[in-house]
């Protein structure tokens, strides 16, 4: 990221095929030590809506508004890429 190597970490906590995925997530880019208190839990839910699928994403444990906004921007970019890929 920005010319620097990094490796995010986490484990799958729950997986329901075609419905949901929940996993823990730690990024060294946060600058915080890799301890359980600095992990997030990310949940991705899929919901059928007629001929479409709604994708909802939540992430907990954002220490402040700046971190929340940064995560939101990253996830929006990822979801926009996913949308473009599946609509091809």
N, C-alpha and C positions, 0 to 999 in steps of 0.2 A: 504494500500500500504506500503510495507516494514514494516509490523507489526503495522501500524498506521491506525486507522479508518478515513475515510473521506467521504464526500458526494459532488459530483459534482452537479452543478445546471445549468438550462437553460430551454428554452421553444422552442417548435416547431414553426418555422417562416413560413415554406412552406412545403407542402407535396403533391406530385403528385404520386399516387399509380403506382408502377412498373417503375417509371421514376426518381424521385428525392426526397430528404429530406434535408431541411435546418433548422438548429437550432442554438440557442445561447448556449454558453458553458462557465462556470466559474468553475475553480478548486481551492479549498483552498490550494492545494499542491503548487500552484504558490507562496504562501507567500505574495501575494498582497491583499489589501482590496477588499471586494466584492462591487464594484461600476461598473456602466455600462462601463466605460473606460477599465476595466480589463476583460471584456467578449470577447470571440472569436465568430465568426460566422463560422460554419462548414457546408459545402455543400457536399452532396454525390449524384453523378449522375450515373445512369445506362444506358448503351447503348448496344443495340443488335448488335452482330457481327456474322452473320451466325448462328452457333450452340453454341455460347458463349455469355457471357455478360461481358462487360467492366465496371469496377467500378472505378470511379474517385472521389477523395476526395480533397477538399481544405479547408484551415483554415486561417483566416486572423488574424490580430492584434497580431502578435508575436513581442515582444518588441526588440529582438536582435537575432543574429544568433544562440546563444546557446539555446534559448527557441525554435526557429524554428527547430533545429536539434533534440531536445528532443521530440517535438510533432511529428516530422516525424517518429522517431523510434517507438513511441507508436502506431501511426496509421498503420505503416507497420506491426507491430506485430498483431494488430487487423485484418487487411485485410488478412494476412496469415492464421490466425485462421478461418476467414470466408471462405476463399478458400478451406481449408482442410475440413471444415464442409459440404459445398455444393458439393464437389467432392466425398464424401463417397459413 
